[in-house]
Amino acid sequence: MASVSRVCSFLLAPALGAAQEKPQPPEVAVVQPVSRMITDQEIMAGRLESTAAVEIRPRVTGYLEKIFVKEGSLVRRGEILFEIDSRPLMALVDTARAQVAVSEASFRQAKASSDRMTALAKVGGAVTQQEVDKARADESVAVANLVVAKTALDSAQIQLGFTRVVSPIDGQVGRRTLAPGNLVKADETLLTTVVSRDPIVFRVEMPEATVLRLFRDGKNMNELPLAIGFVGEDGFPRKATIDFVDNQVDPKKKTLLVGGPVEKADGLLPGMSVRARLALGAPRQALLIPSKAVGFRLTGGQKEAFVLLVKENTLIDRPIEVEAVHGAMVAVKSGLKADDRVVLDRLPARSLGLTVRPRLVPAE
């Protein structure tokens, strides 16, 4: 029996030892703030726009007869895009021209009568003054009728000219909406659009706080250099300058629309997204931490930024004041020191006060 007891004690000893071992504290990744020279910047989003975009609508009602351009093709100002059936308006022109001829004949007759009456009036008693006045009045009426007829002819010819729909600008034709044979209504039916391709401009929305800062710093917004980039481009590889500033702040978005021309716009189209980076102020020293380490919460109804720190191997939280975003990093205005250990991992709030094993990793 004694030997059996010794064997059992030998087998149970490792298990009892393992049960008595204390669990290791959880490991968390931490970084130390990076001290670096930075320049405050504002990242703004917007879109490309054309300097001119025209909706092409007919100026006369009729049936669409011909289409002279392909969708997406480039056109010059004055180039014919569409033709509307001109026969009804040609008939109106012929009618107006005939009316001019009638009015001219009436005018010649009235003038001859007036001249004759005037001559006879000089022969004492041949005609009365009343007859002379009537002849002169008939001539004036004939002159007025001739002016009306010629004006009607001019109007009919103008309307006939509108059966050929031309491009008012140089640009690119968009998708057409109708095929030949459809009825189009004057000033209503949209046939297509023509958008100018040169130049293309960018429009971005500048926060009103940035607008006020530039004003306080005495900066001329029309001379501010920007770096811009488009979808598929890394960073902000293109240079640009603001030459347009809207005349009011959008009260809903709290932003001011600004923009300027885009150089080397080959391959770019109106409506494409654009990003712009604006440098604010002079370079200065600042502490930066990864933006993913920053959390936000409501305190007293206000949004507050905070981070988790490891202090003497214990998790604590600390409110901070964030200045600006710099890529994947944020500049911290207050709340951190250079030797603080900031937790990168997102941990639940109940983790505060927990003992941990910090593992220092690079900040970038």
Rosetta blueprint (number, residue, H / E / L):
1 M L
2 A H
3 S H
4 V H
5 S H
6 R H
7 V H
8 C H
9 S H
10 F H
11 L H
12 L H
13 A H
14 P H
15 A H
16 L H
17 G H
18 A H
19 A H
20 Q H
21 E L
22 K L
23 P L
24 Q L
25 P L
26 P L
27 E E
28 V E
29 A E
30 V E
31 V E
32 Q L
33 P L
34 V E
35 S E
36 R E
37 M E
38 I E
39 T E
40 D E
41 Q E
42 E E
43 I E
44 M E
45 A E
46 G E
47 R E
48 L E
49 E E
50 S E
51 T L
52 A L
53 A E
54 V E
55 E E
56 I E
57 R L
58 P L
59 R L
60 V L
61 T L
62 G E
63 Y E
64 L E
65 E E
66 K E
67 I E
68 F L
69 V L
70 K L
71 E L
72 G L
73 S L
74 L E
75 V E
76 R L
77 R L
78 G L
79 E L
80 I E
81 L E
82 F E
83 E E
84 I E
85 D L
86 S L
87 R H
88 P H
89 L H
90 M H
91 A H
92 L H
93 V H
94 D H
95 T H
96 A H
97 R H
98 A H
99 Q H
100 V H
101 A H
102 V H
103 S H
104 E H
105 A H
106 S H
107 F H
108 R H
109 Q H
110 A H
111 K H
112 A H
113 S H
114 S H
115 D H
116 R H
117 M H
118 T H
119 A H
120 L H
121 A H
122 K L
123 V L
124 G L
125 G L
126 A L
127 V L
128 T L
129 Q H
130 Q H
131 E H
132 V H
133 D H
134 K H
135 A H
136 R H
137 A H
138 D H
139 E H
140 S H
141 V H
142 A H
143 V H
144 A H
145 N H
146 L H
147 V H
148 V H
149 A H
150 K H
151 T H
152 A H
153 L H
154 D H
155 S H
156 A H
157 Q H
158 I H
159 Q H
160 L H
161 G H
162 F L
163 T L
164 R E
165 V E
166 V E
167 S L
168 P L
169 I L
170 D L
171 G E
172 Q E
173 V E
174 G L
175 R L
176 R L
177 T L
178 L L
179 A L
180 P L
181 G L
182 N L
183 L E
184 V E
185 K L
186 A L
187 D L
188 E L
189 T L
190 L L
191 L L
192 T E
193 T E
194 V E
195 V E
196 S L
197 R L
198 D L
199 P L
200 I E
201 V E
202 F E
203 R E
204 V E
205 E E
206 M E
207 P E
208 E H
209 A H
210 T H
211 V H
212 L H
213 R H
214 L H
215 F H
216 R H
217 D L
218 G L
219 K L
220 N L
221 M H
222 N H
223 E H
224 L L
225 P E
226 L E
227 A E
228 I E
229 G E
230 F E
231 V L
232 G L
233 E L
234 D L
235 G L
236 F L
237 P L
238 R E
239 K E
240 A E
241 T E
242 I L
243 D L
244 F E
245 V E
246 D L
247 N L
248 Q L
249 V L
250 D E
251 P L
252 K L
253 K L
254 K L
255 T E
256 L E
257 L E
258 V E
259 G E
260 G E
261 P E
262 V L
263 E L
264 K L
265 A L
266 D L
267 G L
268 L L
269 L L
270 P L
271 G L
272 M L
273 S E
274 V E
275 R E
276 A E
277 R E
278 L E
279 A E
280 L E
281 G E
282 A E
283 P E
284 R E
285 Q E
286 A E
287 L E
288 L E
289 I E
290 P E
291 S H
292 K H
293 A H
294 V L
295 G E
296 F E
297 R E
298 L E
299 T E
300 G L
301 G L
302 Q E
303 K E
304 E E
305 A E
306 F E
307 V E
308 L E
309 L E
310 V E
311 K E
312 E L
313 N L
314 T E
315 L E
316 I E
317 D E
318 R E
319 P E
320 I E
321 E E
322 V E
323 E E
324 A E
325 V E
326 H E
327 G L
328 A L
329 M E
330 V E
331 A E
332 V E
333 K E
334 S E
335 G L
336 L L
337 K L
338 A L
339 D L
340 D L
341 R L
342 V E
343 V E
344 L L
345 D L
346 R L
347 L L
348 P L
349 A H
350 R H
351 S H
352 L L
353 G L
354 L L
355 T E
356 V L
357 R E
358 P E
359 R E
360 L E
361 V L
362 P L
363 A L
364 E L
